[in-house]
């Protein structure tokens, strides 16, 4: 006669080779409709010194209720039960984010079915004929489960860390741009104004002086002042180029023209249109990317030609800066000192974009910035973009 034993508890008080914690027994749920097999499991664990509380259940609704309400360290399940299989029970458990290891303990399953079950996420399986191995199987399942949880925690912590680093990078880039704008204003308002005033004073001396030596000093001072004014204007333009207000295409063309004039490297700009509509943030990221790429070309590439291409096709802004120089040696991009290109990658992420760098030594390199463009309202004819 069948006697329900789903409410019976078995407790083994000896030192355990496997336990949920150092001072608590394992909570084991046993899905089994055979009282004899359940008793055999309890006896095997007891003889092996496994400190555990073993609870039997043989109905799917009761199994679902217990796993919803309680917390178990491991689940043992026969494969075939009245009206359902262990896979039905596993499907319920697998939905839980912190489900315990699930082990098939059965005498009625083929190897193919066992492999399929493990592909679904079942931790392990053991034939009832090999019952003495149950403690080792439980120990291994718990060890693997804890290792997986530790890895998931590490991955989650790494994701949090990367998100914080990305937020920090975005904050730093914003702070840098704000500081550049502030410095540019100070150069324009204070230094530029002072240099202009001194140039006027020197010009007055040159017009009213009669001593040849004084006039020569005035002329020399005027030339140095003109050079200083030009340098301050160039620095101010690099810090916060007002050309950006005229649109991205115009800004990149101006940047390329200045680069060609300073370095003598032939630089060509191609664009998918005369104007590309972008937000100020995206416009600034694209400009800084081109600026840094050209700086690297002038410092390292020894190039004879640079091609810059801008496109806004298919809702994606693409900027490519390619040169025919020496290329980038393998491993250079991973060097800790490669802050310029790493900074560009972080800057691209701040607007939802990404940066690709391709190169072959001796065949030049190409820096590609890609940024998804949000839907923008149609522009008014004649308005600046």
C-alpha positions, 0 to 999 in steps of 0.5 A: 500500500502506498504511503504518502511521504512528501512531508517526511524529513530526513536529517543526517547529523554527521560531518558533511562532504557537501553542505549549503553552508558551513553550519547548515544542512543542505535543503534537498527536494526529492521529486519521486513517486516511489517510497522505496527509492526515496528511502534509498536516497535518504539512506545513501546520503545518511551513510555518506555523512551528508548533512541534509534535510530531504523532502519528498514530493510526487505531484507537480502542483505540490512541487511548483508550490514548494519551489515557489514558496521555499528555497532549496539547495538542490533538486533530485528528480525521477524522470517519469512520474504519474502524469508528467516528467521531470522536464515539466518540473524543470521548465517551472524551476528554470524560470527562476533567476536563482534556481538550485541545481536540478539533477535527474535521478532515474532508472528510466531514461536513455542517454539521448534523453539525458543529453537533451535534458542537460542541454536544457540546463539540467545540472546532471543525471545519475542512474539509480543503479549507481546510487552510491555515487549520488553524494559525489554528483551532488557535490559536483553540481553544487560546486559548478552551481556556485562557480556559475553564480560567482561568475555571474556576480563577477560579470554583473559587477564588471558591467556596473564598473564599465557603466560607471567608467563610461559615465565618468568618461562622459563626465570628463569629456563634458568637463573638458569641453566646458573648460576648453570653451571657458579658456577660449573665451578668456583668450578672446576677451582678455589675452586677445583684447590686451594684445590688440591694445598693445599692438595699437600702442606700438603702432602709435609709437611707430607713427610718432617716433623719429629715432631709427632704433626706436622705430626698428624696435617698434616694427619688431614688436609689432611683428611679434604681436601680430604673431602672438595674436595669430597664435592666440586665435589659432589656439582659441579655434582649436579649443572651441572652433566657431566654425562648428556653428556653420555645420559639420561639413564646413568644420571638417573642410576647414580642419582639413585645409588647415592640416594640409597648409601646416603639414603639406600632406594632400588632404581631400574631403568628400561628403554625401551632401553639402550639409549634414544635419546633426545635434551639437553633441554629435557634431563635436564628437565627429570634429574631435575625432577627425582632429585627433586622427589628423594629429596622429597622421602628422605625428606618426604616419609619414603619409603623403595623402589623407582621405576624409569621407563624411556620410549620413546615409541610412540614418548613420553618420559615418566619418572615415579618416584614411591615410597612406602612411606607415600604418599602426604596428600590431599591439600599438593600440593596446599599449597603456599609453594609447590614450588619444585613440582610447579617448576617441572610443570613449567619446564615441560611446557618449553619443551612442556610437563606436570607433573602428581602427584598421591598419596594416603596417606599410599600407596606411590606416583608417579611423572610422566613426559610426554614430546612429542619427536620431530622427530630426525635424526637417530643416528650414531652407537656408538655415545653418546646420 
